[in-house]
């Protein structure tokens, strides 16, 4: 999913999209801040990534699986959710739709 997030960030950030990666570790060794920083550099991630070691964000958004993508509108309402890989065209269409809405 990272290639798609990277592309959407580059394409739509100038028109108002904010991509935020949330790292909720599956394994104990994934909790290290240094490992997350190294991975984001290695993968060329240019959008912010927050660490969710206590799964507070995971619970707040009702996430139950990796990866889960959530689109939140300008008012803070969850408007789209996709669990797993795929549906990239549908997701991008929803990004465009949300960006076109008045704030």
C-alpha positions as CSV (number, residue, x, y, z in Angstrom):
1,X,0.0,0.0,0.0
2,X,3.0,2.3,0.5
3,X,3.5,2.9,-3.3
4,X,-0.1,4.1,-3.6
5,X,0.0,6.3,-0.5
6,X,3.3,7.8,-1.8
7,X,1.7,8.5,-5.2
8,X,-1.5,10.0,-3.6
9,X,0.6,12.2,-1.3
10,X,2.6,13.6,-4.3
11,X,-0.4,14.0,-6.5
12,X,-3.0,15.4,-4.1
13,X,-1.1,17.1,-1.3
14,X,-1.0,20.4,-3.2
15,X,-4.8,20.4,-3.4
16,X,-5.4,19.6,0.3
17,X,-4.8,15.9,0.9
18,X,-2.9,15.1,4.1
19,X,-1.6,11.6,4.3
20,X,-0.6,10.4,7.7
21,X,0.8,6.9,8.1
22,X,0.0,5.2,11.4
23,X,2.4,2.5,12.5
24,X,0.6,0.1,14.9
25,X,3.2,-2.7,15.5
26,X,2.2,-6.3,15.1
27,X,5.4,-7.6,16.8
28,X,7.4,-6.4,19.8
29,X,10.5,-5.6,17.7
30,X,8.4,-3.2,15.5
31,X,7.9,-0.8,18.5
32,X,11.3,0.7,18.2
33,X,11.2,4.4,17.1
34,X,14.6,4.0,15.4
35,X,13.4,1.0,13.3
36,X,10.3,3.0,12.2
37,X,12.5,6.0,11.2
38,X,14.9,3.6,9.3
39,X,12.0,1.9,7.5
40,X,10.4,5.2,6.4
41,X,13.7,6.4,5.1
42,X,14.4,3.1,3.3
43,X,11.0,3.0,1.7
44,X,11.1,6.7,0.7
45,X,8.1,7.7,2.8
46,X,7.8,11.5,2.6
47,X,4.5,11.9,4.5
48,X,4.3,11.9,8.3
49,X,4.2,8.6,10.1
50,X,3.1,8.4,13.7
51,X,3.8,5.5,16.1
52,X,0.8,3.9,17.7
53,X,2.5,1.5,20.1
54,X,-0.4,1.6,22.5
55,X,-3.0,1.1,19.7
56,X,-5.0,4.2,20.7
57,X,-5.4,5.3,17.1
58,X,-6.1,1.7,16.0
59,X,-9.0,1.6,18.6
60,X,-10.2,5.1,17.9
61,X,-10.8,4.3,14.2
62,X,-12.0,0.7,14.8
63,X,-9.2,-0.9,12.9
64,X,-9.0,-4.7,13.1
65,X,-6.5,-5.7,10.5
66,X,-3.3,-4.6,8.7
67,X,-3.4,-2.7,6.4
68,X,-6.5,-0.5,6.9
69,X,-7.0,2.8,5.0
70,X,-9.3,5.4,6.4
71,X,-10.3,8.6,4.7
72,X,-11.4,11.5,6.9
73,X,-13.1,14.5,5.5
74,X,-12.3,18.2,6.3
75,X,-14.8,18.1,9.2
76,X,-13.1,15.1,10.8
77,X,-15.8,12.5,9.8
78,X,-14.7,9.1,8.6
79,X,-16.0,8.9,5.1
80,X,-14.3,5.8,3.6
81,X,-12.6,2.7,5.0
82,X,-10.8,-0.2,3.2
83,X,-9.3,-3.2,4.8
84,X,-6.5,-5.0,3.0
85,X,-4.8,-4.3,-0.3
86,X,-6.6,-3.4,-3.5
87,X,-9.5,-1.1,-4.5
88,X,-6.9,1.6,-5.3
89,X,-9.0,3.1,-8.1
90,X,-12.1,3.3,-5.9
91,X,-10.0,4.8,-3.1
92,X,-8.5,7.4,-5.4
93,X,-11.9,8.3,-6.7
94,X,-13.1,8.9,-3.2
95,X,-10.0,11.1,-2.5
96,X,-10.9,13.2,-5.5
97,X,-14.5,13.4,-4.4
98,X,-13.6,14.6,-0.9
99,X,-11.1,17.1,-2.2
100,X,-13.8,18.6,-4.4
101,X,-16.1,19.2,-1.5
102,X,-16.4,22.6,0.1
103,X,-14.8,22.8,3.5
